[in-house]
Amino acid sequence: MLVTLPQLAAFLAAAMLITLSPGPDNLMVLSQGIARGRRQGMAFGLGCAMGCLNHTLLAALGVSALIAASPLAFTALKIAGGAYLVYLGWGAIRSPGASFRADGQAAGPQASLAATFRRGLIANAINPKVVLFFLAFLPQFVNPAQGPVGLQTAILGTLFTLQGALIFGALGYFSGHVGHWLAKSRKASQWLDRVAGSIFIALGLRLILAR
């Protein structure tokens, strides 16, 4: 058997604990859901989760090892990822805000769900810290004696993505309820956008400046 049930159980338990622990992805999903509504939060969270497929592919093909071994490649990817987060944050700070309807959905000018999904996807897919995480985490649950290492890595990475989609989707959904409760006016919505944008910028700068 390529991947055993005990192997899967141990992997999923560790993956869920890691996904639930406070981190940049959780903060971004929560801030997006609170500022823009539960559907936007879910779309961003699902995008973040799907971005893990990129890291799974890199880990399976061994490209992650190349990135980790090349300071220039890692620095370039880190700067690109941080700059993208700063860009998202600046856009949120400049937003005129959105008024929330009674059903908890954000009305007024805002990105489409597809665009929000893409933002989450790109924000996760180009994050070099996640590349290194996958490089360090996935191999711990791979047993070369059971079959091709690359295929085992792909299976585990796909499972990580699926559980991440469930957890981030739930975070986005419930954070949207918080946004519905908090956002009673356009002015309040503007401040929520500014808070969300500040979080994005802080995370982006942290990624750029981290050694």
C-alpha atoms as a printed R data frame, in Angstrom:
    type eleno elety resid chain resno       x      y      z
1   ATOM     1    CA   MET     A     1   0.000  0.000  0.000
2   ATOM     2    CA   LEU     A     2   1.471  3.345 -1.051
3   ATOM     3    CA   VAL     A     3   0.127  5.272  1.964
4   ATOM     4    CA   THR     A     4  -1.075  3.342  5.023
5   ATOM     5    CA   LEU     A     5  -4.013  4.271  7.264
6   ATOM     6    CA   PRO     A     6  -1.817  4.899 10.348
7   ATOM     7    CA   GLN     A     7   0.397  7.076  8.165
8   ATOM     8    CA   LEU     A     8  -2.626  9.057  6.961
9   ATOM     9    CA   ALA     A     9  -4.070  9.397 10.473
10  ATOM    10    CA   ALA     A    10  -0.821 10.746 11.892
11  ATOM    11    CA   PHE     A    11  -0.400 13.117  8.960
12  ATOM    12    CA   LEU     A    12  -3.948 14.511  9.100
13  ATOM    13    CA   ALA     A    13  -3.767 15.037 12.867
14  ATOM    14    CA   ALA     A    14  -0.541 17.024 12.505
15  ATOM    15    CA   ALA     A    15  -1.825 18.916  9.444
16  ATOM    16    CA   MET     A    16  -5.028 20.011 11.196
17  ATOM    17    CA   LEU     A    17  -3.161 21.199 14.281
18  ATOM    18    CA   ILE     A    18  -0.799 23.219 12.101
19  ATOM    19    CA   THR     A    19  -3.633 24.708 10.027
20  ATOM    20    CA   LEU     A    20  -5.615 25.682 13.129
21  ATOM    21    CA   SER     A    21  -2.649 27.285 14.885
22  ATOM    22    CA   PRO     A    22  -2.481 31.107 14.592
23  ATOM    23    CA   GLY     A    23  -0.485 32.184 11.561
24  ATOM    24    CA   PRO     A    24  -0.425 34.567  8.585
25  ATOM    25    CA   ASP     A    25  -2.932 32.562  6.515
26  ATOM    26    CA   ASN     A    26  -5.447 32.434  9.368
27  ATOM    27    CA   LEU     A    27  -5.083 36.165 10.001
28  ATOM    28    CA   MET     A    28  -5.570 36.997  6.332
29  ATOM    29    CA   VAL     A    29  -8.665 34.790  6.007
30  ATOM    30    CA   LEU     A    30 -10.213 36.191  9.184
31  ATOM    31    CA   SER     A    31  -9.461 39.810  8.285
32  ATOM    32    CA   GLN     A    32 -10.855 39.351  4.781
33  ATOM    33    CA   GLY     A    33 -14.046 37.728  6.080
34  ATOM    34    CA   ILE     A    34 -14.601 40.374  8.764
35  ATOM    35    CA   ALA     A    35 -13.974 43.262  6.375
36  ATOM    36    CA   ARG     A    36 -15.793 41.967  3.291
37  ATOM    37    CA   GLY     A    37 -18.328 39.359  4.386
38  ATOM    38    CA   ARG     A    38 -18.456 35.587  4.751
39  ATOM    39    CA   ARG     A    39 -18.507 34.761  1.029
40  ATOM    40    CA   GLN     A    40 -15.391 36.844  0.402
41  ATOM    41    CA   GLY     A    41 -13.722 35.286  3.447
42  ATOM    42    CA   MET     A    42 -14.541 31.780  2.242
43  ATOM    43    CA   ALA     A    43 -13.319 32.557 -1.283
44  ATOM    44    CA   PHE     A    44 -10.022 33.937  0.034
45  ATOM    45    CA   GLY     A    45  -9.620 30.978  2.402
46  ATOM    46    CA   LEU     A    46 -10.242 28.452 -0.357
47  ATOM    47    CA   GLY     A    47  -7.728 30.279 -2.535
48  ATOM    48    CA   CYS     A    48  -5.125 30.066  0.233
49  ATOM    49    CA   ALA     A    49  -5.776 26.351  0.599
50  ATOM    50    CA   MET     A    50  -5.558 25.691 -3.139
51  ATOM    51    CA   GLY     A    51  -2.236 27.538 -3.192
52  ATOM    52    CA   CYS     A    52  -0.853 24.562 -1.272
53  ATOM    53    CA   LEU     A    53  -1.112 22.500 -4.456
54  ATOM    54    CA   ASN     A    54   1.688 24.623 -5.896
55  ATOM    55    CA   HIS     A    55   3.915 23.791 -2.932
56  ATOM    56    CA   THR     A    56   2.927 20.141 -3.165
57  ATOM    57    CA   LEU     A    57   4.025 20.044 -6.794
58  ATOM    58    CA   LEU     A    58   7.297 21.779 -5.984
59  ATOM    59    CA   ALA     A    59   7.987 19.427 -3.095
60  ATOM    60    CA   ALA     A    60   7.137 16.368 -5.179
61  ATOM    61    CA   LEU     A    61   9.432 17.451 -7.989
62  ATOM    62    CA   GLY     A    62  12.249 18.456 -5.683
63  ATOM    63    CA   VAL     A    63  12.219 22.113 -6.755
64  ATOM    64    CA   SER     A    64  11.684 23.194 -3.154
65  ATOM    65    CA   ALA     A    65  15.115 21.810 -2.317
66  ATOM    66    CA   LEU     A    66  16.618 23.965 -5.048
67  ATOM    67    CA   ILE     A    67  14.903 27.086 -3.716
68  ATOM    68    CA   ALA     A    68  16.030 26.326 -0.169
69  ATOM    69    CA   ALA     A    69  19.609 25.839 -1.373
70  ATOM    70    CA   SER     A    70  19.679 29.046 -3.432
71  ATOM    71    CA   PRO     A    71  19.735 32.251 -1.348
72  ATOM    72    CA   LEU     A    72  19.111 34.342 -4.467
73  ATOM    73    CA   ALA     A    73  16.010 32.371 -5.502
74  ATOM    74    CA   PHE     A    74  14.662 32.371 -1.950
75  ATOM    75    CA   THR     A    75  15.227 36.116 -1.541
76  ATOM    76    CA   ALA     A    76  13.538 36.892 -4.866
77  ATOM    77    CA   LEU     A    77  10.511 34.772 -3.981
78  ATOM    78    CA   LYS     A    78  10.335 36.270 -0.487
79  ATOM    79    CA   ILE     A    79  10.399 39.834 -1.818
80  ATOM    80    CA   ALA     A    80   7.776 39.016 -4.478
81  ATOM    81    CA   GLY     A    81   5.465 37.437 -1.899
82  ATOM    82    CA   GLY     A    82   5.881 40.291  0.565
83  ATOM    83    CA   ALA     A    83   5.350 42.931 -2.123
84  ATOM    84    CA   TYR     A    84   2.126 41.233 -3.197
85  ATOM    85    CA   LEU     A    85   0.793 41.269  0.373
86  ATOM    86    CA   VAL     A    86   1.685 44.960  0.705
87  ATOM    87    CA   TYR     A    87  -0.128 45.610 -2.584
88  ATOM    88    CA   LEU     A    88  -3.254 43.848 -1.290
89  ATOM    89    CA   GLY     A    89  -3.070 45.783  1.969
90  ATOM    90    CA   TRP     A    90  -2.690 49.159  0.297
91  ATOM    91    CA   GLY     A    91  -5.689 48.412 -1.900
92  ATOM    92    CA   ALA     A    92  -7.780 47.553  1.162
93  ATOM    93    CA   ILE     A    93  -6.720 50.718  3.012
94  ATOM    94    CA   ARG     A    94  -7.700 52.872  0.017
95  ATOM    95    CA   SER     A    95 -11.052 51.100 -0.376
96  ATOM    96    CA   PRO     A    96 -14.158 53.282  0.144
97  ATOM    97    CA   GLY     A    97 -15.642 50.449  2.189
98  ATOM    98    CA   ALA     A    98 -18.665 48.274  1.669
99  ATOM    99    CA   SER     A    99 -22.087 48.388  3.288
100 ATOM   100    CA   PHE     A   100 -23.350 45.068  4.658
101 ATOM   101    CA   ARG     A   101 -26.870 43.868  3.972
102 ATOM   102    CA   ALA     A   102 -28.956 42.074  6.555
103 ATOM   103    CA   ASP     A   103 -27.922 38.663  5.188
104 ATOM   104    CA   GLY     A   104 -24.298 39.313  6.043
105 ATOM   105    CA   GLN     A   105 -23.141 39.756  2.451
106 ATOM   106    CA   ALA     A   106 -21.134 42.821  1.512
107 ATOM   107    CA   ALA     A   107 -22.818 45.167 -0.922
108 ATOM   108    CA   GLY     A   108 -21.256 47.935 -2.947
109 ATOM   109    CA   PRO     A   109 -17.933 47.928 -4.788
110 ATOM   110    CA   GLN     A   110 -15.752 44.935 -4.016
111 ATOM   111    CA   ALA     A   111 -13.833 42.245 -5.826
112 ATOM   112    CA   SER     A   112 -15.681 39.330 -7.374
113 ATOM   113    CA   LEU     A   113 -15.476 35.969 -5.623
114 ATOM   114    CA   ALA     A   114 -13.246 34.685 -8.424
115 ATOM   115    CA   ALA     A   115 -10.871 37.634 -7.990
116 ATOM   116    CA   THR     A   116 -10.794 37.145 -4.213
117 ATOM   117    CA   PHE     A   117 -10.090 33.439 -4.721
118 ATOM   118    CA   ARG     A   118  -7.187 34.319 -7.037
119 ATOM   119    CA   ARG     A   119  -5.775 36.749 -4.470
120 ATOM   120    CA   GLY     A   120  -5.743 34.047 -1.806
121 ATOM   121    CA   LEU     A   121  -4.288 31.543 -4.266
122 ATOM   122    CA   ILE     A   122  -1.423 33.837 -5.301
123 ATOM   123    CA   ALA     A   123  -0.754 35.060 -1.751
124 ATOM   124    CA   ASN     A   124  -0.194 31.468 -0.613
125 ATOM   125    CA   ALA     A   125   1.415 30.074 -3.758
126 ATOM   126    CA   ILE     A   126   4.277 32.602 -3.811
127 ATOM   127    CA   ASN     A   127   4.987 32.511 -0.079
128 ATOM   128    CA   PRO     A   128   8.519 31.056  0.313
129 ATOM   129    CA   LYS     A   129   7.928 30.242  3.971
130 ATOM   130    CA   VAL     A   130   5.209 27.804  2.905
131 ATOM   131    CA   VAL     A   131   7.595 26.321  0.334
132 ATOM   132    CA   LEU     A   132  10.100 25.632  3.087
133 ATOM   133    CA   PHE     A   133   7.376 24.352  5.402
134 ATOM   134    CA   PHE     A   134   6.242 21.788  2.862
135 ATOM   135    CA   LEU     A   135   9.846 20.817  2.232
136 ATOM   136    CA   ALA     A   136  10.348 20.157  5.947
137 ATOM   137    CA   PHE     A   137   6.910 18.757  6.830
138 ATOM   138    CA   LEU     A   138   5.824 16.370  4.086
139 ATOM   139    CA   PRO     A   139   8.942 14.156  3.989
140 ATOM   140    CA   GLN     A   140   8.444 13.303  7.671
141 ATOM   141    CA   PHE     A   141   5.414 11.203  6.702
142 ATOM   142    CA   VAL     A   142   6.898  9.593  3.589
143 ATOM   143    CA   ASN     A   143   8.191  6.011  3.706
144 ATOM   144    CA   PRO     A   144  10.492  5.239  0.743
145 ATOM   145    CA   ALA     A   145   9.962  1.508  1.296
146 ATOM   146    CA   GLN     A   146   6.284  1.850  0.382
147 ATOM   147    CA   GLY     A   147   6.746  3.248 -3.115
148 ATOM   148    CA   PRO     A   148   7.747  6.357 -5.093
149 ATOM   149    CA   VAL     A   149   8.551  9.230 -2.766
150 ATOM   150    CA   GLY     A   150   7.251 11.834 -5.202
151 ATOM   151    CA   LEU     A   151   3.858 10.148 -5.451
152 ATOM   152    CA   GLN     A   152   3.554  9.793 -1.698
153 ATOM   153    CA   THR     A   153   4.436 13.471 -1.325
154 ATOM   154    CA   ALA     A   154   1.770 14.420 -3.880
155 ATOM   155    CA   ILE     A   155  -0.889 12.386 -2.052
156 ATOM   156    CA   LEU     A   156  -0.043 13.882  1.331
157 ATOM   157    CA   GLY     A   157   0.137 17.407 -0.075
158 ATOM   158    CA   THR     A   158  -3.280 16.981 -1.686
159 ATOM   159    CA   LEU     A   159  -4.734 15.806  1.628
160 ATOM   160    CA   PHE     A   160  -3.172 18.827  3.334
161 ATOM   161    CA   THR     A   161  -4.829 21.055  0.754
162 ATOM   162    CA   LEU     A   162  -8.261 19.458  1.278
163 ATOM   163    CA   GLN     A   163  -8.203 19.771  5.050
164 ATOM   164    CA   GLY     A   164  -6.916 23.325  4.682
165 ATOM   165    CA   ALA     A   165  -9.833 24.141  2.375
166 ATOM   166    CA   LEU     A   166 -12.321 22.868  4.979
167 ATOM   167    CA   ILE     A   167 -10.733 24.747  7.866
168 ATOM   168    CA   PHE     A   168 -10.072 28.008  6.005
169 ATOM   169    CA   GLY     A   169 -13.545 27.872  4.463
170 ATOM   170    CA   ALA     A   170 -15.054 27.562  7.949
171 ATOM   171    CA   LEU     A   171 -12.879 30.414  9.226
172 ATOM   172    CA   GLY     A   172 -14.014 32.602  6.355
173 ATOM   173    CA   TYR     A   173 -17.654 31.728  6.935
174 ATOM   174    CA   PHE     A   174 -17.709 32.484 10.651
175 ATOM   175    CA   SER     A   175 -15.535 35.576 10.329
176 ATOM   176    CA   GLY     A   176 -18.165 36.843  7.909
177 ATOM   177    CA   HIS     A   177 -20.724 36.567 10.703
178 ATOM   178    CA   VAL     A   178 -18.438 38.694 12.856
179 ATOM   179    CA   GLY     A   179 -18.272 41.213 10.015
180 ATOM   180    CA   HIS     A   180 -22.076 41.259  9.797
181 ATOM   181    CA   TRP     A   181 -22.293 41.914 13.511
182 ATOM   182    CA   LEU     A   182 -19.654 44.658 13.512
183 ATOM   183    CA   ALA     A   183 -20.250 46.474 10.232
184 ATOM   184    CA   LYS     A   184 -23.321 48.638 10.750
185 ATOM   185    CA   SER     A   185 -22.312 51.546  8.556
186 ATOM   186    CA   ARG     A   186 -20.072 52.465  5.633
187 ATOM   187    CA   LYS     A   187 -17.735 54.266  8.044
188 ATOM   188    CA   ALA     A   188 -17.371 51.107 10.127
189 ATOM   189    CA   SER     A   189 -16.733 49.147  6.935
190 ATOM   190    CA   GLN     A   190 -13.992 51.582  5.947
191 ATOM   191    CA   TRP     A   191 -12.261 51.040  9.275
192 ATOM   192    CA   LEU     A   192 -12.562 47.275  8.895
193 ATOM   193    CA   ASP     A   193 -10.919 47.554  5.494
194 ATOM   194    CA   ARG     A   194  -8.138 49.654  7.003
195 ATOM   195    CA   VAL     A   195  -7.548 47.110  9.758
196 ATOM   196    CA   ALA     A   196  -7.499 44.279  7.214
197 ATOM   197    CA   GLY     A   197  -5.166 46.261  4.955
198 ATOM   198    CA   SER     A   198  -2.833 47.008  7.843
199 ATOM   199    CA   ILE     A   199  -2.622 43.295  8.651
200 ATOM   200    CA   PHE     A   200  -1.763 42.492  5.031
201 ATOM   201    CA   ILE     A   201   0.933 45.185  4.932
202 ATOM   202    CA   ALA     A   202   2.419 44.109  8.273
203 ATOM   203    CA   LEU     A   203   2.590 40.489  7.124
204 ATOM   204    CA   GLY     A   204   4.106 41.541  3.809
205 ATOM   205    CA   LEU     A   205   6.791 43.688  5.429
206 ATOM   206    CA   ARG     A   206   7.532 40.934  7.925
207 ATOM   207    CA   LEU     A   207   8.018 38.497  5.059
208 ATOM   208    CA   ILE     A   208  10.306 40.910  3.188
209 ATOM   209    CA   LEU     A   209  12.410 41.838  6.221
210 ATOM   210    CA   ALA     A   210  12.592 38.387  7.825
211 ATOM   211    CA   ARG     A   211  16.043 36.808  7.784
